[in-house]
């Protein structure tokens, strides 16, 4: 029996899709990705439907509102975050309807604590990552909010096995001291690796779901993600190089799955079709061969995905990418 909740040879989406129709998006996901469907995000609906807005809306007892410069902590929840709550409720209604009687793995995704800390502002304007106390409060709030979110999904789809993906595209900037100050003339200090790891672990542990971390940056800190408790690592395969091989190989040996983004997120502007099936699979096979693992283990140890979210693609291309 597989140690993972999904069947060997499964595929899934990273998160976002184009369009504004939540019921239709969920139907597409269940139709094209029946072995590992996910709750899609539809950023085209506006503030609160994007990754940061939805992540801010999941914070428990930590009010936020949207300012001209971005999401900011406030004394009481404002109109924008209430709209984000409403959008999420509608998405869960659509999920419940489309997934009625569904039994199997179901993925939900949310911005991770360090991406949120590098994006959400304190009352006075700098990012939350500049204040260790604010970071601690944000992490605890996100952990509780995600715990409630997962519990609500389990209430609506009691036979589903929830897989929780934390999106951390901003984490490398936090580690590297590249988050800009409020003035834009400098950058905030880097956060030490052990602090980042501990904060990520707190959130991954609290959700109660199968933990996945996604990062579509070049040379993502894979060893840190694994040390924090990730049981699967979701990355853009095109951005991996031989410098990442040791961390990838160690992860696979430790029983961590690889979610490899191999289908481009945007179609060729000239209208050329995406590569054939063999062209989509070949990068996965080459990487697995480079790591030196038995090909028999590949279907169980690897899930294929688009390279990143599909919000910028056309609806037709997004559907074709999921089907591929």
C-alpha positions in Angstrom: 0.0 0.0 0.0 1.3 3.5 -0.9 2.4 5.7 2.0 0.8 8.6 0.1 -3.0 9.4 0.0 -3.0 9.6 -3.8 -2.7 6.7 -6.3 0.5 6.1 -8.2 0.6 8.1 -11.4 -1.7 10.9 -10.2 -1.6 14.5 -11.3 -2.9 17.7 -9.8 -3.1 21.5 -10.2 -1.0 24.0 -8.4 -3.9 26.2 -7.4 -5.2 29.1 -9.5 -7.3 29.1 -12.7 -8.6 31.8 -15.0 -12.2 33.1 -14.9 -14.6 34.0 -12.2 -17.1 31.1 -12.1 -16.3 29.0 -9.1 -18.8 26.1 -9.7 -17.5 25.8 -13.3 -13.9 25.8 -12.1 -14.5 23.1 -9.5 -16.3 21.0 -12.1 -13.3 21.3 -14.5 -10.9 20.2 -11.7 -13.0 17.2 -10.8 -13.4 16.3 -14.4 -9.7 16.7 -15.5 -8.0 15.7 -12.2 -10.2 13.0 -10.7 -7.4 11.2 -8.8 -6.2 14.3 -6.9 -8.6 17.3 -7.3 -8.1 20.6 -5.6 -10.0 23.6 -4.5 -9.1 26.2 -7.2 -8.4 29.9 -6.6 -9.8 32.4 -9.1 -7.8 35.7 -8.7 -9.7 37.3 -11.6 -12.6 38.0 -9.1 -10.5 40.7 -7.5 -9.0 41.4 -4.1 -9.5 38.6 -1.6 -9.6 35.9 -4.3 -5.8 36.1 -4.9 -3.2 34.1 -3.0 -2.3 36.8 -0.5 -5.9 38.0 0.0 -7.2 34.5 0.6 -4.3 33.8 3.0 -5.0 37.0 4.9 -8.7 36.0 5.1 -7.7 32.7 6.7 -6.0 34.4 9.6 -7.9 33.7 12.8 -8.6 36.6 15.1 -6.1 38.8 13.4 -8.0 41.5 11.4 -6.7 42.8 8.1 -8.0 45.2 5.4 -6.8 46.2 2.0 -5.0 49.5 1.7 -3.6 51.2 -1.4 -0.2 49.6 -0.7 -1.6 46.1 0.0 -3.1 44.1 2.9 -2.5 45.5 6.4 -3.2 44.6 10.0 -6.0 46.7 11.3 -8.0 47.0 14.6 -11.2 45.5 13.1 -11.9 43.6 9.9 -12.8 45.8 7.0 -15.0 45.4 3.9 -12.4 43.8 1.8 -11.6 40.9 4.1 -15.4 40.3 4.6 -15.6 40.0 0.8 -12.8 37.5 0.9 -14.7 35.4 3.5 -17.7 35.5 1.3 -15.8 34.3 -1.8 -14.3 31.5 0.2 -17.7 30.4 1.5 -19.0 30.3 -2.1 -16.0 28.3 -3.2 -16.7 25.8 -0.4 -20.3 25.5 -1.5 -19.2 24.8 -5.0 -16.7 22.2 -3.7 -19.4 20.5 -1.6 -21.8 20.3 -4.6 -19.2 19.0 -7.1 -17.5 16.7 -4.6 -20.7 15.1 -3.2 -19.9 11.6 -2.1 -16.2 12.0 -3.2 -13.8 9.7 -1.4 -10.1 10.2 -2.0 -7.4 12.8 -1.7 -8.4 16.4 -2.0 -5.9 19.3 -2.0 -6.4 22.8 -0.6 -3.7 25.4 -0.8 -2.9 28.6 1.1 -0.1 31.2 1.3 2.5 30.0 3.8 3.4 32.0 6.9 6.6 33.5 5.4 5.1 34.6 2.1 2.3 36.2 4.1 4.8 37.8 6.5 6.7 39.3 3.5 3.5 40.7 2.0 1.1 41.8 4.8 1.9 45.2 6.4 2.0 46.2 10.0 0.0 49.2 11.1 2.9 51.6 10.3 3.6 50.2 6.9 6.6 47.9 7.0 6.0 44.2 6.3 5.2 41.9 9.2 8.4 40.0 8.6 10.3 43.0 10.1 8.8 42.3 13.6 9.5 38.9 15.3 6.4 39.4 17.5 4.2 40.1 14.5 5.6 37.1 12.7 4.9 34.9 15.7 1.3 36.1 16.0 0.8 35.7 12.2 2.0 32.1 12.3 -0.2 31.1 15.2 -3.2 32.8 13.6 -2.6 31.1 10.2 -2.2 27.8 11.9 -5.5 28.1 13.7 -7.2 29.5 10.6 -6.1 26.6 8.5 -7.0 24.1 11.1 -10.6 25.5 11.0 -10.5 25.6 7.2 -9.5 21.9 7.0 -12.1 21.0 9.6 -14.8 22.7 7.6 -13.8 20.9 4.4 -13.9 17.6 6.3 -17.4 18.5 7.6 -18.6 19.1 4.0 -16.7 16.2 2.4 -16.3 13.6 5.2 -14.8 10.9 3.0 -12.1 13.1 1.6 -8.4 12.9 2.7 -7.3 16.5 2.9 -3.9 17.4 1.5 -2.7 20.9 2.5 -0.3 22.8 0.3 1.4 25.8 1.7 2.5 28.2 -1.1 5.8 29.8 -0.3 7.0 31.8 -3.3 8.2 34.6 -1.1 10.2 32.5 1.4 13.5 32.7 -0.5 13.3 36.5 -0.4 12.8 36.3 3.4 15.8 34.0 3.8 17.9 36.2 1.5 17.0 39.6 3.0 15.3 40.7 -0.2 11.9 41.9 1.1 11.7 45.7 0.4 11.2 48.2 3.2 8.1 50.4 3.2 10.1 53.2 1.6 11.3 51.0 -1.2 14.9 52.3 -0.8 16.2 49.3 1.2 15.5 45.7 2.2 14.6 44.1 5.5 17.0 41.9 7.3 17.2 38.3 6.4 15.5 35.8 8.8 17.7 33.0 10.1 17.0 29.6 8.6 16.2 27.9 11.9 13.5 30.5 12.6 12.0 30.1 9.2 11.9 26.3 9.6 10.3 26.5 13.0 7.6 28.9 11.8 6.8 26.8 8.8 6.7 23.6 10.9 4.2 25.2 13.3 1.7 25.8 10.5 2.3 22.5 8.7 1.7 20.5 11.9 -1.4 22.4 13.0 -3.5 21.8 9.8 -3.9 18.0 10.4 -3.7 17.4 6.6 -1.1 15.7 4.5 1.6 18.5 4.3 2.9 19.8 1.0 5.1 22.9 0.4 5.1 24.6 -3.0 7.7 27.0 -4.2 8.2 28.0 -7.9 11.4 30.0 -7.3 14.8 28.9 -8.7 16.7 26.6 -6.3 14.0 26.5 -3.6 15.2 25.6 -0.1 14.1 21.9 -0.4 16.0 20.7 2.7 14.4 23.3 4.8 10.9 22.4 3.6 11.6 18.7 4.4 13.0 19.5 7.8 9.9 21.5 8.6 7.7 18.5 8.0 6.7 18.6 4.3 5.8 15.1 3.0 5.8 16.4 -0.6 7.8 19.1 -2.4 6.0 21.0 -5.2 8.4 22.8 -7.7 8.8 24.0 -11.2 10.8 21.2 -12.8 12.3 23.6 -15.4 13.9 25.7 -12.6 15.7 22.7 -11.0 19.4 22.2 -11.8 22.0 19.7 -10.8 22.7 21.9 -7.7 19.4 20.7 -6.4 20.0 17.0 -7.0 21.4 16.2 -3.5 18.4 17.8 -1.7 16.0 16.1 -4.1 17.6 12.7 -3.8 17.8 12.9 0.0 14.1 13.9 0.1 13.1 10.9 -2.0 15.2 8.5 0.1 13.4 9.9 3.2 10.0 9.0 1.7 9.1 12.5 0.5 7.2 12.8 -2.8 8.1 15.2 -5.6 5.4 17.2 -7.3 7.0 18.3 -10.5 5.6 21.1 -12.6 6.2 20.1 -16.2 3.3 21.6 -18.2 3.9 25.3 -19.1 1.4 27.7 -17.4 0.8 29.9 -20.5 0.4 28.7 -24.1 2.5 29.8 -27.0 1.3 33.3 -28.1 1.4 32.2 -31.7 -1.1 29.5 -31.0 1.2 26.5 -31.3 0.1 23.4 -29.4 1.8 22.3 -26.3 4.3 19.5 -26.6 3.1 16.0 -27.1 2.7 13.6 -24.1 6.2 12.2 -24.5 7.6 15.8 -24.4 5.7 16.5 -21.2 6.9 13.3 -19.5 10.5 13.4 -20.6 11.8 16.0 -18.1 10.5 13.9 -15.3 12.2 10.8 -16.6 15.4 12.6 -17.1 15.4 14.0 -13.6 14.6 10.6 -12.1 17.4 9.0 -14.1 19.8 11.7 -13.0 18.9 11.1 -9.4 19.7 7.4 -9.9 16.4 5.9 -8.7 14.7 2.8 -10.1 12.2 3.8 -12.8 9.7 1.4 -11.1 9.5 3.8 -8.1 8.7 6.9 -10.3 4.9 6.6 -10.6 4.5 6.4 -6.8 7.1 9.0 -5.9 6.2 11.7 -8.4 3.0 13.7 -9.0 2.9 15.9 -12.2 1.5 19.4 -12.2 1.5 22.5 -14.2 4.7 24.6 -13.7 2.7 27.0 -11.5 -0.8 28.5 -11.2 -2.8 28.9 -14.4 -4.6 32.2 -13.6 -2.8 33.9 -16.5 -3.8 31.3 -19.1 -6.8 31.3 -21.3 -9.7 29.0 -20.1 -9.1 26.7 -23.0 -5.4 26.4 -22.4 -5.9 25.9 -18.7 -8.2 23.0 -19.3 -5.8 21.5 -21.9 -2.9 21.8 -19.4 -4.8 20.0 -16.7 -5.8 17.3 -19.1 -2.2 16.9 -20.2 
